[in-house]
Amino acid sequence: MRSLFLALAFVVVNLPAAAEEIVLGLSSDQVSINTNFDGSEILVFGAVKRDAPAPDDNSLQVIVTVSGPSEPVTVRRKEKRFGIWVNTDAVEVDRAPSFYAIATSAPLSEALSETEDQRHKISIPRAIRSVGAPMNITDSESFTEALIRIKTRSSQYQLNESTVSVDEETLFRTAIKLPAALTEGDYQTRIFLTRGGAVVSQYDTSIYVRKVGMERWLFTLSRENAFIYGLMSLGIAIAAGWLASAVFTAFRR
């Protein structure tokens, strides 16, 4: 790892002059999901190249975001009626990331202004797009908040403040933990440099999450030949039930 940082520092010195820009590296730009996949960790590291010494105010902050494929989500509200929990209201969230992680070098409120957040859609609420709600629902914001709570509990949404290490306002690094339940697709990775809450530079790249092996075969089969996939699933369920019954009978004897 030390050699990687030295290599980045060498590149910074020899790059053409610019205000402040990002030179980025990833420990891996691909994540493979197989039957034994229980999560992964991506190391994000980089350097800042500039044409003049850094200001003395030590105001440089780094923000890293990783966003999974976006998809529409229906959020339902349950209420207890006659002793039974039932779905009452529902709001369709137009687009929400399947996974979203933020890592910062300082508390997000210090590293980013509200105006810049609105412009770049960095914070978790800003990353979620909700077009509207039925006329009978007056608290649609609570549905978005509920979605964030649910996703946060399952580590699908993460806000990791002050976890980006910045050395002498030049080298930075952090680690993003990916949970086991990942959606296949391209995960957009964005790195922002900010000063005084304003974004001064941005770099975009992608991490590719793909199913491999048995997971890929089952996924392809379920999409391309649902009938055979259904018969196979039914056969496995019957076999599992028969085996459990046989074991139970053997123990009783």
Secondary structure, 3 states (H helix, E strand, C coil): CHHHHHHHHHHHHHCCCCCEEEEEEECCCEEEECCCCCCEEEEEEEEEEECCCCCCCCCEEEEEEEECCEEEEEEEEEEEECCEEEEEEEEEEEEEECCEEEEECCCHHHHCCHHHHHHHCCCHHHHCECCCCCCCCCCHHHHHHHHHHHHHHCCCEEEECCCCEEECCCEEEEEEEECCCCCCEEEEEEEEEEECCEEEEEEEEEEEEEECHHHHHHHHHHHHCHHHHHHHHHHHHHHHHHHHHHHHHHHHC
